[in-house]
């Protein structure tokens, strides 16, 4: 769970470093959406006397706005039914995947957005 957030931060850090070099268009900074992963945690019972057995739980943040699936982990192809501001987000997420893959030596990237 923390790994996914760290990979996203790594991509934003890369973008910020590129902006500092002035080798990329500075208007990117204005158009760059600020995204974050949904908060989640793995919860395990700490009381050995409970009746829950060996149950573990994945607790996720409630998303109260419209949920959009941008990229499915089964296929790296972005969703084609997006429009408006969603197209800017999908382009950023595709770029983020590329940056993550390059900066980790092709070892890891987030595949499901």
Secondary structure as GFF3:
##gff-version 3
##sequence-region A 1 113
A	DSSP	alpha_helix	2	21	.	.	.	ID=ss1
A	DSSP	alpha_helix	27	31	.	.	.	ID=ss2
A	DSSP	beta_strand	40	44	.	.	.	ID=ss3
A	DSSP	beta_strand	56	60	.	.	.	ID=ss4
A	DSSP	beta_strand	71	72	.	.	.	ID=ss5
A	DSSP	beta_strand	75	78	.	.	.	ID=ss6
A	DSSP	alpha_helix	85	103	.	.	.	ID=ss7
###
